[in-house]
Amino acid sequence: MSVAFRPSENIALLRESATIAVSARARALKAEGRAIIDLGAGEPDFDTPAFIRDAAAAAMHAGATRYTATEGILPLREAVAAMAREYGPVAADVTARDIVISNGSKQSIFNACFVLFGPGDEVLVPTPSWTSYYEIVQLARATPVPVYGDRARDLKVTADDLARAATPRTRGLMLNSPCNPTGAVYSADELRAILALAHERGWWVISDEIYRRICYEGDAPSALQAAPGRDNLVVVDGVAKAYAMTGWRVGWSIAPLDVTRAMTAFQSHATFHMASMAQHGAVAALTRRAESEAAIAGMVAQYRERRDAALAVFATAPHLPLVRPAGAFYFYFDVSAAFPGDPDAGSTFAKRVLEEHGVAIVPGAAFKTPDWVRASYAAPRDVVVEGITRIVALYRSLTGR
Ligand code: PMP
């Protein structure tokens, strides 16, 4: 008997990532031999620093090839806890017991949403935001509630915006600073107001700080530096972006002990632990501070140079609404004036710039803001400048200014 696939209730609302169509098309064009400028990527274009690769290889040769504890090896959890304690008084009591190492920060977000939210719960999602938040909250059978940020504030939300969107069912809040896709960074004061509200209302806050170290005016403030306490706070971070370690899949959560226990139990039945050799590589990244700080500073300096070079190109189109990125490695801009009346102007623009000018970017529909598009500058400087030059030229030709 043949069995037809009928998706289960679990994935009733699941959608393929909206970024896939454009990247699939970009790949097809590349396969046809077209030179494509790829500004679609969400990952550093740098190699992982050599000392980290060497440490992982050495650990593997020394026998780090067996199962570890679900929550990860102690030296890595201790290194994460020590880093967290540097955030100040609210984090002063963080120990290795509050940490779970997971398969990328993505799994930490998944763990947290699963153990904290469920049917009937609403979770506030400042929007635009990373597409996976909505999907993960829905997989936990809770309801994501987009809260749109004002363009006058670089699309960031305020405590008042969140208070207005809240209902008696609100149970949590996703935070992401620096923000993917906008590159906007919440100041300590902005975070303080939001976190005070969340604490007062008893909401769980999941603070995704994966881009914290990629910031152009000092590190972005952590929620642990701005919260009145950490009893309602799960901070998620990892090595992917700052250390150019996306493929290693090492992330972590810093959470209250009972939440950490629940996430450990949940992860133990899902994926168990993170690859052992990758954990050892992450120990080197976090503990060999002089080397890693030099590596991060070098990469951030290059992102900054690319950003500034591309901003000079954007300056030739002063009417194009653009978030000036203070962190991460993305430009986010509103192309709706190029296609008046088009409800998905970002996708239309992304298609045109790919087909006609060979530049791959991501439509804002992926981030629930379809008037916008995202261009990454995690690519060599000349490539970024050429890509943004073509984008700006297309925008100017379509808008006539
Ligand atoms: N959060 C955000 C905002 C991201 O952009 C990404 C990667 N695109 C992640 C989390 C996932 O990172 P990781 O590789 O650590 O799973």
Boltz pocket constraint, residues with backbone or C-beta under 6 A from the ligand:
constraints:
  - pocket:
      binder: B
      contacts: [[A, 42], [A, 103], [A, 104], [A, 105], [A, 106], [A, 107], [A, 130], [A, 176], [A, 178], [A, 180], [A, 208], [A, 210], [A, 237], [A, 238], [A, 239], [A, 240], [A, 246], [A, 249], [A, 250], [A, 251]]
      max_distance: 6.0
